[in-house]
Amino acid sequence: MKTWMNWLPTIIIFAPLLGLFILLFTPKKKQNLIRVIGIVATLPSLALLLYLFQHFDLGQKDWQWVQNIPWFQFTFAGERGWAFFYHLGVDGISMPLLFMTALISTLTAIASVKIQSRIREYYMLLLLMETSMLGVFFSLNLFLFFIFFEVILVAMYFLIGIWGQIQKERAANLFLLYNGLGSGFLLFAMVLLLMMCNTLEFPDISKMIPLAAKAEPTFTWVIFWSLLIAFAIKLPIFPFHTWMLRVHVQAAPSVVMIHAGILLKIGAYGLLRFHVGWFPEQMKQVSILLITFGLINLFYGAILAFVQKELRQVLAYSSISHMGILLVGIASMQLIGLQGALFQAISHGFIAALFFFLVAILYERTNTTELNELGGLTKSMPYFAGFLLFTGLASLGLPGLSGFISEFLSFLGLFRQHVILGSIASLGLIFAAVYILRAMMKINYGPTPKRFDQLSDLRWTESLPIAVFVAVIIGIGIAPDLIGKSMQMTLQMMLERIGG
């Protein structure tokens, strides 16, 4: 393999920073140039990840495109101590998440042309976010993972606090408080893992934990619960969800595209990578508890979404409900359920990002997202109304769209283990249909307020990103093997450790 190909993961991760560097020397007054640079800077990572996805070996269970370089080490009394490595790679879990991250980042950069204040700083933070998110999914060293994870929190804090709505500072502070708490638990678990395994390398930890768990069962459970709390906050799992509601409502819609589309999926990634991958026996023992919390998420989010009077709040509670589906898929500890959970992470990522892309357009035209103030958009904005309805149908799981395959596989995995709980969970689909269709009816149909009679419909600059989202959502729905084959071997290897 050519030398530069060995550096492909690093090039993909840090390519957006080239755009950030160029923006540093771009005059603030040249706003259109800043927007162009911000959008173009996301394209190299997307193009290279598309190349990576096309050349991904579907039959290989091990890591691919690995880059492992000694970084630094601590020594004690002249003897070698802990060694840390700049270790990157990709497998069937991270590959689809990486591609989703790059594509949503590009489409978010396009949606961000509606940002009107401090544009240069905004795009610089957005590119820093993309680098950090790609770094999280590429990392094969827990210390490196933690660094990228923390940079995301800092960048997101400023994106919420500067470009949000009226209560943006409160939303940003709540975001930092909860996620900072999660980072504390993650750091605590990382230190304990280092003490127990003498390494933070993902492949080494997965091999050593089964042996260490027999020698130090209590120690192992402490690490397990610390990691679980860290990613329960990130997902989020009830009752750690309140910060996410404020971010969905108060942050700029383009920022929420990143937040709902990608950042919530880091919680799902953590549960799959660390808990199913490292602690399968412990996961099996607490599966009923996790399924219970998944059902709480599912019904709590769906019921409260039904009574909301503002579209962004509907979508916020909808995200909580959909993360419940993801959690029951993981907790089923069945191959098909784990596939459903990963499908749900990717499907919800694209659907949620498209929803908030449409929210940005709606707010620009009407200056409101209150359901009672909207209506009859099929008359004044027929194309917009059509795509909004399409997104709603994808969210409630219409067959042929990505939401259906993810929910079907997640519930099927649960049914294989617990028929009664699976039957209860399937009722959540009815609630989803009710709150989604209620919101769509209020926005698209009924009498049109006089001030909305002459609204302009979608521009071509808005239609193009929407078309990309729609193509992906339909593509996954009718041909799930586009991403399903890449994840199957990795998830199967995880379950083989417990005879699944």
Secondary structure, 3 states (H helix, E strand, C coil): CCHHHHCHHHHHHHHHHHHHHHHHCCCCCCHHHHHHHHHHCCHHHHHHHHHHHHCCCCCCCCCEEEEEEEEEEEEECCEEEEEEEEEEEECCCHHHHHHHHHHHHHHHHHHHHHCCCCHHHHHHHHHHHHHHHHHHHHECEHHHHHHHHHHHHHHHHHHHHHHCCCCHHHHHHHHHHHHHHHHHHHHHHHHHHHHHHCCCEHHHHHHHHHHHHHHCHHHHHHHHHHHHHHHHHHCCCCCCCHHHHHHHHHCCHHHHHHHHHHHHHHHHHHHHHHHHHHCHHHHHHCHHHHHHHHHHHHHHHHHHHHHCCEHHHHHHHHHHHHHHHHHHHHHCCCHHHHHHHHHHHHHHHHHHHHHHHHHHHHHHHHCCCEHHHCCCHHHHCHHHHHHHHHHHHHHCCCCCCHHHHHHHHHHHHHHHHCHHHHHHHHCHHHHHHHHHHHHHHHHHCCCCCHHHCCCCCCCHHHHHHHHHHHHHHHHHHHCCHHHHHHHHHHHHHHHHCCCC
